[in-house]
C-alpha cells in the first residue's frame, strides 16, 4: 500500500517554512525521505526509525509518530535549493514511495 | 555523484523489442534495487537483489526480469516492449540486506530514460 503524502504541491518564498506529511495504513518500521530535482536522481535526506533514532542531514528535520503511522518533514527557513519533489518511503520488506510533494521556493 | 552508475543514459527503441539496462552499485554495496518512474509519477519499486539473490519483488511485469552478477553489477531486461514502458528506470544501491528490515539509505544512479516508439 502506497503511503499518502500531503500536500501535493507547495509554493514558498525564500525564508518561509513548510511541512510535508506522509501517512501509511500499515505499521511502519522506518520512514525514508528523498528529494528529487527535475531530471535528476532522488537524493537521500533522512531515515527515521522506530524508537526515535534518526539518520540524515543536520539541516533537515522530521518527525515520526509510530502510533499514528505518520511522518512529517519540516522545511525551515527555506532556500532556493530546497525546490524539488519530496518523496517519503515506508519500509517493510521493501521501500514503497508516496506520490511525492512538489516544492517550489521563489526568491 | 552517488557512486552508482547506469548505462545507457538514453535508449530509444520500437515496440516489441527487448533491451537491457545495466547498473553498477557503489563500491561495497551488496543490495541493488530497480525502480520505474513514469512521466511526473512517483517511484515504483520493481525488484531488489542482495549479493546475487533476489530479496524482494514489487510490481514487476512478467516481461521484465533482472539479475545480479558475482561482481555485483545488475541488469534489468525488458522484453516485448510496449509504449507504456516508456519511463525513467533508476537503479539504487545500499549497504543493507533489506530495504526496511535494516534501515540503510539508498543511493540512486542517474537513471536510464527509455523511450518506446
Interface residues (C-beta under 8 A of the other chain):
Chain A: X2 X29 X30 X32 X34 X40 X41 X42 X43 X44 X47 X49 X55 X56 X87 X89 X90 X91 X92 X93 X94 X95 X96 X97 X98 X99 X100
Chain B: X2 X33 X41 X42 X43 X44 X45 X48 X55 X56 X57 X58 X90 X92 X98 X99 X100 X101 X103 X104 X105 X106 X107 X108 X109 X110 X111
